[in-house]
Amino acid sequence: GIATEVMGASFRNVGQITALAGCDLLTISPELLAQLAASDAPLPRALDAQAAKSLDLPVVQYDEPAFRLALNQDAMATEKLAEGIRAFIADAEKLEALMQ
């Protein structure tokens, strides 16, 4: 019931993509997109907003300090976030160089 869009990114294989089928938005590399296009395997919806409404999920609310603490307590989240930001910066720099 929260107005938001979720975007999946940084996929390393097709299995990760299919596990998030139904997510609002996905960024998929050309290589993995080609693998998906070449496949005849069914791609059932794995995520469904209506189905999620029937789950008994606790509401989580954070102010900024609590969010930063929770993020920093999760090593994977912190490390993967930093890794992703570095990769996006590197890709943006490559794109800028190609456009010059």
C-alpha positions in Angstrom: 0.0 0.0 0.0 3.0 2.3 -0.2 3.3 4.3 -3.4 6.7 3.3 -4.8 8.5 1.7 -7.6 11.2 -1.0 -7.1 14.0 -1.4 -9.6 16.1 -4.6 -9.7 19.7 -4.1 -10.9 23.2 -5.6 -11.0 22.1 -9.1 -12.2 24.8 -11.7 -12.7 22.7 -14.4 -14.3 19.3 -15.1 -15.8 18.2 -17.0 -12.7 18.4 -13.8 -10.6 16.2 -12.0 -13.2 13.6 -14.7 -13.4 13.4 -14.7 -9.6 12.3 -11.1 -9.7 9.8 -11.4 -12.6 7.0 -9.0 -11.8 9.3 -6.4 -10.2 8.3 -2.8 -11.3 11.5 -2.2 -13.2 14.7 -4.2 -14.0 17.9 -3.0 -15.5 19.3 -5.9 -17.6 22.6 -6.1 -19.4 22.5 -6.7 -23.2 24.1 -10.1 -22.7 21.5 -11.3 -20.2 18.7 -9.8 -22.2 19.9 -11.8 -25.2 19.9 -15.0 -23.1 16.3 -14.3 -22.0 15.3 -13.6 -25.6 16.8 -16.8 -26.8 15.1 -18.9 -24.2 11.8 -20.7 -24.7 11.4 -21.4 -21.0 8.3 -20.0 -19.4 8.7 -16.8 -17.3 6.0 -16.9 -14.6 5.5 -13.8 -12.4 7.4 -14.4 -9.2 6.5 -11.1 -7.5 2.9 -9.9 -7.2 1.8 -6.7 -5.4 -1.7 -8.0 -4.9 -0.4 -11.2 -3.4 2.0 -9.3 -1.1 -1.0 -7.4 0.4 -2.3 -10.7 1.9 1.0 -11.3 3.7 1.3 -10.3 7.4 4.3 -8.0 7.0 5.3 -5.6 9.8 5.4 -1.9 8.8 8.9 -0.6 9.0 9.5 3.1 9.5 12.8 4.9 9.8 14.0 8.4 10.3 17.3 9.2 8.7 19.6 8.3 11.6 17.8 5.0 12.2 18.0 4.2 8.4 21.7 4.9 8.3 22.3 2.7 11.4 20.3 -0.2 10.0 22.1 0.1 6.6 25.5 0.2 8.2 24.7 -2.8 10.4 24.2 -4.9 7.2 27.6 -5.5 5.8 26.3 -6.9 2.5 24.0 -3.9 2.0 26.7 -1.5 2.7 29.3 -3.3 0.5 27.0 -4.0 -2.4 25.7 -0.4 -2.3 29.2 1.0 -2.5 30.2 -1.5 -5.2 27.1 -0.6 -7.3 27.7 3.1 -7.0 31.4 2.6 -8.1 30.2 0.5 -11.0 27.6 3.1 -12.1 30.2 5.9 -11.9 32.7 3.8 -14.0 30.0 3.1 -16.6 29.0 6.8 -16.7 32.6 7.7 -17.3 32.9 5.2 -20.1 29.7 6.5 -21.7 30.9 10.1 -21.5 34.2 9.1 -23.2 32.3 7.3 -26.0 30.2 10.4 -26.6 33.2 12.7 -26.9 
